Amino acid sequence: LLNTIDCYQEWFADDASGLGKLVELRKWWDRLAEVGPKQGYFPKPSKCWLVVKNASDVDRAKEIFHGTGVNITVEGRRILGAAIGTTQYVESYVSSHVNEWIKELSTLSEMGKSEPHLAYSVFRVVQRCKWSFLMRTLKNISHLFQPLENAIRIFIESITDVELTEESREIMELPCNMGGLGISNPVKQADIE
């Protein structure tokens, strides 16, 4: 019922996203509001955001979406754990997460001084998975992971009691069966992911 409208749609469980021209997106919104409740899907305009690509189109977007209650922004928004919008918005979003992970790694580094194996296990099983998702969903963000790499180096030094050189850091990236710890460099990893 919604695929007759000329906009790209992405659905994940009860989260929907649409991409297209403003007029087509309004048609999509109206159709979604009409048929959604019949299917048990109740769109909430107060939770919906229209991210407009150009600031010059904001007034037109407000006119087209007038009366819907849909929020409109040009900066960007979080979407399913990632972000869309301006480069500044996306970089700010990623940097805020990186800063949180650095705080967590700092705590883990302290723990690593007395409990190196436990700290290593927590890092491998919990910590590194946190940034993989952002790396897989956002492009051109590798440079934002340098502060995290610096914190990882401190972490490695705390669990090994060895001062890292560039060469030894590369060795730590190797899998355990090759003499490393399997701790990848997030700056390099982001481009690959």
C-alpha positions in Angstrom: 0.0 0.0 0.0 2.9 2.4 0.7 5.1 1.2 -2.2 3.0 3.1 -4.8 4.5 6.3 -3.5 7.8 7.5 -5.1 10.1 7.5 -2.1 12.6 5.1 -0.8 11.4 3.4 2.4 13.4 1.5 5.1 11.7 -0.4 7.8 13.1 -2.1 10.9 10.5 -3.6 13.2 8.3 -0.6 14.0 10.8 2.1 12.9 10.2 3.5 9.4 12.3 5.9 7.4 11.6 7.5 4.0 13.9 9.3 1.6 12.7 11.4 -1.3 11.3 14.7 -2.5 9.3 16.7 0.0 6.0 16.3 -1.8 6.4 12.6 -2.1 7.4 12.3 1.6 4.2 14.2 2.5 2.2 11.7 0.4 4.0 8.9 2.2 3.3 10.4 5.6 -0.4 10.9 4.8 -0.8 7.3 3.5 1.1 5.9 6.5 -1.2 7.9 8.9 -4.2 6.5 7.0 -3.4 2.8 6.6 -1.0 2.4 9.5 -3.6 2.2 12.3 -5.6 -0.4 10.4 -2.4 -2.6 10.5 -1.7 -1.8 14.1 1.0 0.8 13.3 0.4 4.2 14.9 2.7 6.9 13.7 3.5 9.5 16.3 4.3 12.9 14.7 6.0 14.2 17.8 8.6 11.4 17.5 9.1 11.9 13.8 11.8 14.1 12.2 12.1 15.4 8.7 15.8 16.0 8.0 16.0 18.6 5.2 19.2 18.5 3.2 19.4 22.3 2.4 18.6 25.1 4.8 17.0 26.9 1.9 14.3 24.2 1.8 13.2 24.4 5.4 10.5 27.0 4.8 9.1 24.9 2.0 9.2 21.8 4.1 7.3 23.6 6.9 4.7 24.6 4.4 4.3 21.1 2.9 4.2 19.4 6.4 2.1 22.1 8.0 -0.4 20.6 10.4 1.2 17.2 10.6 3.1 17.7 13.8 6.3 16.3 12.2 9.5 18.0 13.5 11.8 19.5 10.9 15.5 20.1 11.1 18.4 20.8 8.8 21.2 19.7 11.3 20.4 16.0 11.6 19.1 13.3 13.9 19.9 10.0 15.4 18.4 7.0 13.6 18.5 3.5 14.9 21.8 4.1 16.7 23.5 5.9 13.9 23.1 9.5 12.6 22.0 11.3 9.5 22.4 15.0 8.7 25.2 17.5 8.3 28.8 16.5 8.6 29.0 18.6 11.7 26.1 16.8 13.3 27.4 13.3 12.5 30.9 14.2 13.7 29.4 15.6 17.0 27.3 12.4 17.4 30.3 10.1 16.9 32.6 12.2 19.1 30.1 12.1 22.0 30.1 8.3 21.8 33.9 8.1 21.5 34.2 10.3 24.6 31.9 7.9 26.5 33.9 4.9 25.4 37.1 6.6 26.4 35.7 7.1 30.0 34.8 3.4 30.1 38.2 2.4 28.8 39.8 4.5 31.5 38.0 2.5 34.1 38.9 -0.7 32.4 42.6 0.4 32.3 42.6 0.9 36.0 41.0 -2.5 36.5 43.6 -4.0 34.1 46.5 -3.1 36.4 45.3 -5.6 39.0 43.0 -7.9 36.9 44.5 -8.0 33.4 42.7 -11.1 32.1 39.3 -9.9 33.4 39.8 -6.4 31.8 40.9 -8.0 28.5 37.9 -10.3 28.5 35.5 -7.3 29.1 37.2 -5.4 26.3 37.0 -8.2 23.8 33.4 -9.3 24.6 31.8 -6.0 25.4 33.7 -2.8 24.6 34.9 -3.2 21.1 31.5 -4.3 19.8 30.1 -0.9 20.8 32.0 1.0 18.1 31.6 -1.6 15.4 28.0 -0.6 14.7 28.9 3.1 14.2 31.7 2.1 11.9 29.4 0.0 9.8 26.7 2.6 9.5 28.6 5.9 9.0 31.2 6.7 6.4 34.2 9.0 6.6 34.5 8.9 10.4 37.8 7.1 10.9 39.6 10.3 12.0 37.2 10.6 14.9 38.5 7.4 16.4 42.0 8.6 17.1 41.3 9.6 20.7 39.8 6.2 21.2 42.9 4.6 19.8 45.0 6.6 22.2 42.9 5.2 25.1 43.2 1.7 23.7 47.0 2.1 23.8 46.8 3.1 27.5 44.5 0.1 28.1 47.0 -2.3 26.4 49.8 -1.0 28.4 47.8 -1.5 31.6 47.1 -5.1 30.9 50.5 -6.0 29.5 52.7 -3.8 31.7 54.7 -3.0 28.5 55.3 0.4 26.9 53.9 0.3 23.4 55.9 1.2 20.3 54.3 1.5 16.8 55.6 -2.0 16.0 54.3 -3.6 19.2 50.9 -1.9 18.7 50.7 -3.6 15.3 51.6 -6.9 16.9 48.7 -6.4 19.4 46.3 -6.2 16.4 47.2 -9.7 15.3 44.9 -12.5 16.4 45.9 -14.5 19.5 47.0 -17.5 17.5 49.5 -15.3 15.7 51.0 -13.8 18.9 48.8 -10.7 19.2 45.8 -9.8 21.4 43.3 -9.2 18.6 42.8 -5.6 19.6 42.3 -3.7 16.3 43.1 -0.1 15.8 39.7 1.7 15.5 41.1 4.3 13.1 42.1 1.6 10.6 39.0 -0.5 11.4 36.5 2.2 10.6 37.6 2.5 7.0 37.4 -1.3 6.6 34.0 -1.6 8.2 
